Amino acid sequence: MRHGEVHNPEGVLYGRLPDYHLSELGKEMAERVADHLAGRDITHVVASPLDRAQETAAPIAAAHGLTTASDERLIEADNIFQGKTFGVGDGSLRNPQYWKYLVNPLRPSWGEPYIEQVVRMMGALGAARDAARGHEAVCVSHQLPIWVTRSFAEHRRLWHDPRKRQCSLASLTSFTYHGDKIVSIGYSEPARDLLPAHLTGKGRKGDAPVAKSFGA
């Protein structure tokens, strides 16, 4: 699961910074997903150590009588622009001192390599799978690590256009295992009606739940 909306009036790229908490809308999103998952066979809830992820996981864990575990491997991707506004006309990109970090979008050169994110996220998924073996687990993380992990599992390239990620606030990207093998991936948005208008678009991929199966 991706965390809910964050209170960020300054519009900075908060990354791994502490003390960025869910907004009131973000809390409502978390509660909505907790209600959506209330009937599921969830025996393990784990989250990135960042405040927004822990706060998103809390109502889900409470609904199942669980305590939220923490896993550093679920943390947000590291980024050189952390703590700064990010834009061409009104942010860090207008400052030439940062241009050197934009030379390789395939790695990417401005932050944690995509493949390193995949390695740690797959490790976290495997640990959650083992902790809930025969049942279900919920892992709360962040958009970019979730998206590149899904891309890897679906055999797609890791570099991408950030505007085309299918991973909205409080969305669920579900990995189904048969033994230790991922056999299908699903996606749904239980809190879609709560998303700010600028984050939704008519006909956008992901309006309805989707799933991809890999066979036995």
Number of C-alpha atoms within 10 A of each C-alpha: 27 26 30 31 24 19 16 13 6 10 11 14 16 19 19 17 12 11 11 16 20 23 15 13 16 24 21 18 26 30 21 19 22 22 15 13 16 16 10 13 13 20 19 24 25 26 30 24 21 25 19 27 29 22 21 29 30 21 21 26 21 14 15 18 12 16 15 22 17 18 19 14 21 26 22 23 19 14 17 14 19 16 15 15 16 16 10 10 9 10 13 16 17 13 11 9 9 13 12 10 16 13 11 10 14 13 15 17 15 18 16 15 18 21 17 13 23 23 14 17 23 20 14 20 19 15 15 21 22 16 15 17 15 14 13 18 23 24 27 31 29 26 21 18 25 24 22 22 22 23 17 16 17 15 9 12 11 19 15 14 8 10 6 9 16 20 21 23 25 31 24 23 24 17 20 16 16 11 11 11 12 16 16 18 18 15 20 21 22 21 21 19 10 17 18 11 8 6 9 15 10 6 8 10 12 18 15 12 13 12 12 12 12 11 8 9
